[in-house]
Amino acid sequence: MDWNDTLAALTAALGIGLLIGAVRERQHADRIGKAGVRTHALLALAGAIAMGLGTAALLVVLAAVALLALASYRVSRQRDPGLTGEVAMLVTVLLGALTHHSPALAAALGVVVAILLWAKGPLRRLSRDLISEREMQDGLVLAAAALVVLPLLPDEPVDPWGVVQPAMLWRIVVLIMAVGMLGHVARRAVGVRRGLPVAGFFSGFASSTAAVVSFGQLSREQPALQAAATAAALLANLASLLLLVAVIGTVSPALVWASAWPMAAAGAALLTAAATGLLRRDATGNLPADPKARAFHLSHALLIALLIALVMLLAEALRHLFGEAGAMVGAAVAALAELQAAGATIARLAATGGITPAEARWGLVALLASTTLAKTLLAFSSGGAGYGLRVGAGLVSMTAAAALATWFTAVR
């Protein structure tokens, strides 16, 4: 027997028991008979000692604790019908046993268990008050799409050119639905003024196209949120621009430095347009306290994925027909659907000497113009004229700023 390992396991078990017991003690300080600090510390030590003696001893301890938990429940079920305390006793024993195999993992799980026990009130409020029946339905659809359908789809391309992958397209569908859910939850949790911009920016790292569509749907369904939704969509494109710079830097670090000023100007224009939208009086005035719109629409997500597949096929066909020049045109076309993939194409051409740095900079401007066109059309179709004009103006300012900076650096 390694006494150092045994001592480490017993110490971890004692810490886990004390932590869980302290949480239970504070939650039920006014109730006699509830397992508290000493009980959970002893249960964790019992689990660790039993595991050291063998599996049979652990099973005996678990059976004994289960009987004690059953007896405790029979006594307290009239005033407290929940089973959390009884289940916590069994979990404490198992965590004590786990310390023999991995004290660090057992300790981490002990912290998670303590947090779950402490968060009884917030979790109850989340499930009963914050989440509506419709939101629960949307959440189940999203979970099924991500955890059931996606693993069943093949990663292999299904077209002759090898660009259309069913799993990749379905990931886009899942991303679009997740963006809608993220914005909906953030708005419910922290309010419209803070929730939409936060959700918009972080959703842009997943898919700015999906964000434009999702926030457009929100703007159409709740016109009072139009200014805030516009700002969120523009912040999503700012995140997408930052991701584009990261992708370009991975493929061609030299191109990042060569295009630093145009990209910085584009980002500043987007940030200014988004801030202008947030400062509008109607961005937060007369807003509904409880949004009733659905978190996402599956039909919209499927339509966007189909359009992306068609654009990818067109871009690859142009590359096969016209070579590097066709690849430039194909990249601009691909930017209609996926900016980062198009940026990687331009960066690869610059890194291999297929195009000059100046051509690469103007190529990036062309990508921004292409994505501006595509997202403006999507903004009009998903959110109506008001939303489309505002998003389009912000995106046009992004492209114009990048073009002016590119021209200035070329003539300087």
C-alpha positions as CSV (number, residue, x, y, z in Angstrom):
1,M,0.0,0.0,0.0
2,D,1.3,3.4,-1.0
3,W,0.7,5.6,2.1
4,N,1.2,8.8,0.2
5,D,-1.5,7.9,-2.3
6,T,-3.8,6.8,0.5
7,L,-3.2,10.0,2.5
8,A,-3.9,12.1,-0.7
9,A,-7.2,10.2,-1.3
10,L,-8.4,10.5,2.3
11,T,-7.5,14.2,2.4
12,A,-9.3,14.9,-0.9
13,A,-12.3,12.9,0.4
14,L,-12.4,14.9,3.6
15,G,-12.3,18.2,1.7
16,I,-15.1,17.1,-0.6
17,G,-17.3,16.0,2.3
18,L,-16.7,19.2,4.2
19,L,-17.5,21.3,1.1
20,I,-20.7,19.5,0.3
21,G,-21.7,19.3,3.9
22,A,-21.2,23.1,4.4
23,V,-23.5,23.9,1.5
24,R,-26.2,21.5,2.8
25,E,-25.7,22.9,6.4
26,R,-26.3,26.5,5.3
27,Q,-29.3,25.6,3.2
28,H,-31.0,23.7,6.0
29,A,-29.7,25.3,9.1
30,D,-33.3,25.5,10.5
31,R,-34.2,21.8,10.0
32,I,-33.3,19.1,12.3
33,G,-32.2,15.7,10.9
34,K,-30.7,16.9,7.7
35,A,-27.2,15.7,6.8
36,G,-24.7,18.5,7.3
37,V,-21.0,19.1,7.5
38,R,-20.1,16.2,9.8
39,T,-22.3,13.6,8.1
40,H,-21.0,14.4,4.6
41,A,-17.4,14.4,5.8
42,L,-17.9,11.0,7.3
43,L,-19.7,9.7,4.2
44,A,-16.9,10.8,1.9
45,L,-14.3,9.2,4.3
46,A,-16.4,6.0,4.4
47,G,-16.4,5.9,0.6
48,A,-12.6,6.4,0.4
49,I,-11.9,3.7,3.1
50,A,-14.3,1.2,1.5
51,M,-12.7,1.7,-1.9
52,G,-9.3,1.0,-0.3
53,L,-10.7,-2.3,1.1
54,G,-12.2,-3.4,-2.2
55,T,-15.2,-3.2,-4.4
56,A,-17.3,-5.5,-2.1
57,A,-16.8,-3.2,0.8
58,L,-17.8,-0.2,-1.3
59,L,-21.0,-1.9,-2.3
60,V,-21.8,-2.7,1.3
61,V,-21.3,1.0,2.3
62,L,-23.4,2.2,-0.6
63,A,-26.2,-0.2,0.3
64,A,-26.0,1.0,4.0
65,V,-26.1,4.7,3.0
66,A,-29.0,4.0,0.6
67,L,-31.0,2.5,3.5
68,L,-30.1,5.5,5.7
69,A,-31.2,7.9,2.9
70,L,-34.5,5.9,2.5
71,A,-35.1,6.2,6.2
72,S,-34.4,9.9,6.2
73,Y,-36.8,10.4,3.3
74,R,-39.6,8.6,5.0
75,V,-39.2,10.9,8.0
76,S,-38.9,14.2,6.1
77,R,-41.1,13.6,3.1
78,Q,-44.1,15.4,4.5
79,R,-42.3,18.7,5.0
80,D,-39.7,18.3,2.3
81,P,-40.7,15.9,-0.5
82,G,-37.5,16.5,-2.5
83,L,-34.8,13.8,-2.9
84,T,-31.8,16.2,-3.3
85,G,-30.4,15.6,0.2
86,E,-30.6,11.8,-0.1
87,V,-29.0,11.7,-3.6
88,A,-26.3,14.0,-2.3
89,M,-25.4,11.5,0.4
90,L,-24.8,8.7,-2.2
91,V,-22.9,11.1,-4.5
92,T,-20.6,12.0,-1.6
93,V,-19.8,8.4,-1.0
94,L,-19.0,7.8,-4.6
95,L,-16.8,10.9,-4.8
96,G,-14.9,9.7,-1.7
97,A,-14.3,6.4,-3.5
98,L,-13.2,8.1,-6.7
99,T,-10.4,9.9,-4.8
100,H,-8.4,6.6,-4.9
101,H,-8.3,6.7,-8.7
102,S,-8.2,10.4,-9.3
103,P,-8.2,12.9,-6.4
104,A,-8.1,15.9,-8.8
105,L,-11.1,14.7,-10.7
106,A,-13.0,13.8,-7.6
107,A,-12.3,17.2,-6.1
108,A,-13.4,19.0,-9.3
109,L,-16.6,17.0,-9.3
110,G,-17.1,17.8,-5.6
111,V,-17.0,21.5,-6.5
112,V,-19.5,21.0,-9.3
113,V,-21.8,19.1,-6.9
114,A,-21.5,21.9,-4.3
115,I,-22.3,24.5,-6.9
116,L,-25.4,22.6,-8.0
117,L,-26.6,22.2,-4.4
118,W,-26.0,25.9,-3.7
119,A,-27.7,27.1,-6.9
120,K,-31.1,25.6,-6.0
121,G,-32.8,29.0,-6.1
122,P,-31.3,30.3,-9.4
123,L,-31.9,27.0,-11.2
124,R,-35.5,26.8,-10.0
125,R,-36.0,30.4,-11.2
126,L,-34.4,29.5,-14.6
127,S,-36.5,26.4,-15.2
128,R,-39.8,27.8,-13.9
129,D,-39.7,31.5,-14.5
130,L,-37.2,32.4,-17.2
131,I,-37.8,29.5,-19.6
132,S,-41.2,29.4,-21.2
133,E,-42.9,26.3,-22.8
134,R,-42.1,27.6,-26.3
135,E,-38.4,28.1,-25.4
136,M,-38.2,24.6,-23.9
137,Q,-39.6,23.3,-27.2
138,D,-37.0,25.3,-29.2
139,G,-34.2,24.1,-26.9
140,L,-35.2,20.4,-27.5
141,V,-35.2,21.0,-31.3
142,L,-31.8,22.5,-31.1
143,A,-30.5,19.7,-28.9
144,A,-31.9,17.1,-31.3
145,A,-30.3,18.8,-34.3
146,A,-26.9,19.0,-32.6
147,L,-26.8,15.7,-30.7
148,V,-28.9,13.4,-32.7
149,V,-28.9,14.4,-36.4
150,L,-25.4,15.9,-36.7
151,P,-23.5,12.8,-35.6
152,L,-25.4,10.7,-38.2
153,L,-24.4,12.8,-41.2
154,P,-21.3,12.0,-43.2
155,D,-18.2,14.2,-43.3
156,E,-17.4,13.1,-46.8
157,P,-18.3,15.4,-49.7
158,V,-21.2,14.3,-51.9
159,D,-20.4,16.4,-55.0
160,P,-17.7,15.7,-57.7
161,W,-15.5,18.6,-56.6
162,G,-15.5,17.7,-52.9
163,V,-16.9,21.0,-51.4
164,V,-20.4,20.1,-50.2
165,Q,-20.3,18.1,-47.0
166,P,-23.6,17.2,-45.3
167,A,-22.2,17.4,-41.8
168,M,-20.6,20.8,-42.5
169,L,-23.9,22.2,-43.8
170,W,-25.9,20.8,-40.9
171,R,-23.4,22.5,-38.5
172,I,-24.3,25.7,-40.2
173,V,-28.0,24.9,-39.5
174,V,-27.2,24.2,-35.9
175,L,-25.1,27.4,-35.6
176,I,-28.0,29.5,-37.0
177,M,-30.4,28.0,-34.4
178,A,-27.8,28.4,-31.6
179,V,-27.3,32.0,-32.5
180,G,-31.0,32.7,-32.2
181,M,-31.2,30.8,-28.9
182,L,-28.1,32.7,-27.6
183,G,-29.6,36.1,-28.3
184,H,-32.9,35.1,-26.9
185,V,-31.4,33.8,-23.6
186,A,-29.0,36.8,-23.3
187,R,-31.9,39.2,-23.8
188,R,-34.0,37.4,-21.1
189,A,-31.1,37.2,-18.6
190,V,-29.5,40.6,-18.7
191,G,-31.9,42.8,-20.6
192,V,-32.1,44.1,-24.2
193,R,-29.6,46.9,-23.9
194,R,-26.8,44.6,-22.7
195,G,-28.0,41.2,-23.8
196,L,-28.4,41.8,-27.5
197,P,-24.9,43.5,-28.1
198,V,-23.2,40.8,-26.0
199,A,-25.0,38.0,-27.8
200,G,-24.4,39.6,-31.2
201,F,-20.6,40.0,-30.8
202,F,-20.0,36.5,-29.5
203,S,-22.3,34.9,-32.1
204,G,-20.2,36.6,-34.8
205,F,-17.4,34.2,-34.1
206,A,-19.7,31.3,-34.9
207,S,-21.5,32.8,-37.9
208,S,-22.1,36.5,-38.6
209,T,-24.4,35.5,-41.5
210,A,-26.5,33.6,-39.0
211,A,-26.5,36.5,-36.7
212,V,-27.7,38.9,-39.3
213,V,-30.6,36.6,-40.2
214,S,-31.5,35.8,-36.6
215,F,-31.5,39.4,-35.4
216,G,-33.4,40.3,-38.6
217,Q,-36.1,37.9,-37.6
218,L,-36.2,39.4,-34.2
219,S,-36.4,42.9,-35.6
220,R,-39.3,41.9,-37.8
221,E,-41.2,40.2,-35.0
222,Q,-40.5,43.0,-32.5
223,P,-40.1,46.3,-34.2
224,A,-39.3,48.1,-30.9
225,L,-36.0,46.1,-30.9
226,Q,-34.9,47.2,-34.4
227,A,-32.1,49.6,-33.4
228,A,-30.7,47.2,-30.8
229,A,-30.9,44.2,-33.2
230,T,-29.1,46.3,-35.8
231,A,-26.3,47.1,-33.4
232,A,-26.0,43.4,-32.4
233,A,-25.8,42.3,-36.1
234,L,-23.0,44.9,-36.8
235,L,-21.1,43.7,-33.7
236,A,-21.4,40.2,-35.0
237,N,-19.8,41.3,-38.2
238,L,-17.0,43.0,-36.2
239,A,-16.3,39.6,-34.5
240,S,-16.3,38.0,-37.9
241,L,-13.8,40.6,-39.2
242,L,-11.5,39.8,-36.2
243,L,-11.8,36.1,-37.0
244,L,-11.0,36.8,-40.7
245,V,-7.8,38.6,-39.6
246,A,-6.8,35.6,-37.4
247,V,-7.4,33.2,-40.3
248,I,-5.4,35.3,-42.7
249,G,-2.6,35.5,-40.2
250,T,-2.5,31.7,-39.9
251,V,-2.1,31.3,-43.7
252,S,0.0,34.4,-44.5
253,P,1.4,36.5,-41.6
254,A,2.9,38.9,-44.1
255,L,-0.6,39.7,-45.5
256,V,-1.9,40.6,-42.1
257,W,0.8,43.3,-41.7
258,A,0.2,44.5,-45.2
259,S,-3.5,44.8,-44.7
260,A,-3.4,46.1,-41.1
261,W,-4.7,49.6,-41.8
262,P,-7.5,48.5,-44.1
263,M,-8.7,45.9,-41.6
264,A,-8.4,48.4,-38.7
265,A,-10.4,51.0,-40.6
266,A,-13.1,48.5,-41.4
267,G,-13.4,47.4,-37.8
268,A,-13.5,51.1,-36.6
269,A,-16.3,51.8,-39.0
270,L,-18.4,48.8,-37.8
271,L,-17.8,49.7,-34.2
272,T,-18.9,53.3,-34.8
273,A,-22.1,52.2,-36.7
274,A,-23.0,49.8,-33.9
275,A,-22.4,52.4,-31.2
276,T,-24.6,54.8,-33.0
277,G,-27.4,52.3,-33.1
278,L,-27.1,51.6,-29.3
279,L,-27.2,55.3,-28.5
280,R,-30.4,55.9,-30.4
281,R,-33.3,56.7,-28.1
282,D,-35.5,54.0,-29.6
283,A,-32.9,51.3,-28.9
284,T,-34.3,50.8,-25.5
285,G,-37.5,52.8,-25.3
286,N,-40.8,51.1,-24.9
287,L,-39.3,47.6,-25.1
288,P,-41.3,44.5,-24.1
289,A,-40.1,43.1,-20.8
290,D,-40.7,39.5,-21.8
291,P,-40.0,38.6,-25.4
292,K,-42.5,36.2,-26.9
293,A,-40.9,35.6,-30.2
294,R,-39.4,32.2,-31.0
295,A,-35.7,31.8,-30.4
296,F,-35.2,30.6,-34.0
297,H,-37.0,29.3,-37.1
298,L,-35.8,26.0,-38.5
299,S,-37.0,26.8,-42.0
300,H,-34.8,29.9,-42.2
301,A,-31.7,27.9,-41.0
302,L,-32.3,25.3,-43.7
303,L,-32.7,27.9,-46.4
304,I,-29.4,29.6,-45.5
305,A,-27.5,26.3,-45.5
306,L,-28.9,25.5,-49.0
307,L,-27.8,28.9,-50.3
308,I,-24.3,28.4,-48.9
309,A,-24.1,25.0,-50.6
310,L,-25.0,26.5,-54.0
311,V,-22.5,29.4,-53.6
312,M,-19.7,26.9,-52.7
313,L,-20.4,24.9,-55.8
314,L,-20.3,28.0,-58.0
315,A,-17.0,29.2,-56.5
316,E,-15.3,25.8,-57.1
317,A,-16.6,25.6,-60.6
318,L,-15.1,29.0,-61.4
319,R,-11.7,27.9,-60.0
320,H,-11.7,24.8,-62.2
321,L,-12.5,26.8,-65.3
322,F,-10.3,29.8,-64.9
323,G,-7.4,28.9,-62.6
324,E,-6.0,31.5,-60.2
325,A,-8.0,34.3,-61.7
326,G,-11.0,32.1,-61.3
327,A,-10.0,31.4,-57.8
328,M,-10.0,35.2,-57.0
329,V,-13.4,35.5,-58.5
330,G,-14.5,32.3,-56.7
331,A,-13.2,33.7,-53.4
332,A,-15.3,36.8,-53.9
333,V,-18.3,34.7,-54.7
334,A,-17.6,32.4,-51.7
335,A,-17.5,35.5,-49.5
336,L,-21.2,35.8,-50.2
337,A,-21.6,32.8,-47.9
338,E,-18.4,32.3,-45.9
339,L,-16.0,35.2,-45.4
340,Q,-13.3,33.3,-43.5
341,A,-13.0,30.6,-46.2
342,A,-12.7,33.2,-48.9
343,G,-10.1,35.1,-46.9
344,A,-8.0,31.9,-46.5
345,T,-8.1,31.5,-50.3
346,I,-6.7,35.1,-50.8
347,A,-4.1,34.5,-48.2
348,R,-3.0,31.2,-49.8
349,L,-2.6,33.0,-53.2
350,A,-0.5,35.7,-51.5
351,A,1.6,33.3,-49.6
352,T,2.4,31.2,-52.7
353,G,3.1,34.2,-54.9
354,G,0.1,33.8,-57.1
355,I,-0.8,37.5,-56.5
356,T,1.1,40.5,-55.3
357,P,0.5,42.1,-51.8
358,A,-1.3,45.0,-53.4
359,E,-3.6,42.6,-55.3
360,A,-4.2,40.7,-52.1
361,R,-5.2,43.9,-50.2
362,W,-7.7,44.8,-52.9
363,G,-8.8,41.2,-53.0
364,L,-9.7,41.5,-49.3
365,V,-11.6,44.7,-50.1
366,A,-13.5,42.7,-52.7
367,L,-14.3,40.1,-50.2
368,L,-15.7,42.7,-47.8
369,A,-17.8,44.2,-50.7
370,S,-19.1,40.7,-51.5
371,T,-20.1,39.9,-48.0
372,T,-21.6,43.4,-47.6
373,L,-23.9,42.7,-50.6
374,A,-24.9,39.2,-49.4
375,K,-25.6,40.3,-45.8
376,T,-27.4,43.4,-46.8
377,L,-29.8,41.3,-49.0
378,L,-30.2,38.9,-46.1
379,A,-30.9,41.8,-43.8
380,F,-33.7,43.1,-46.0
381,S,-35.2,39.7,-46.5
382,S,-35.1,38.7,-42.8
383,G,-35.7,42.0,-41.0
384,G,-37.5,44.3,-43.5
385,A,-36.6,47.6,-45.0
386,G,-35.7,49.5,-41.8
387,Y,-33.4,46.8,-40.5
388,G,-31.9,46.2,-43.9
389,L,-31.1,49.9,-44.5
390,R,-29.4,50.2,-41.1
391,V,-27.4,47.0,-41.4
392,G,-26.5,47.7,-45.0
393,A,-25.3,51.2,-44.1
394,G,-23.0,49.9,-41.5
395,L,-21.6,47.2,-43.8
396,V,-21.1,49.7,-46.6
397,S,-19.2,52.0,-44.2
398,M,-17.0,49.0,-43.4
399,T,-16.2,48.3,-47.0
400,A,-15.7,52.0,-47.9
401,A,-13.3,52.5,-44.9
402,A,-11.3,49.4,-46.0
403,A,-11.1,50.6,-49.6
404,L,-10.1,54.2,-48.6
405,A,-7.3,52.8,-46.3
406,T,-6.1,50.5,-49.1
407,W,-6.0,53.3,-51.6
408,F,-4.2,55.6,-49.1
409,T,-1.5,53.0,-48.3
410,A,-1.0,52.3,-52.0
411,V,-0.4,56.0,-53.0
412,R,1.6,56.9,-50.0
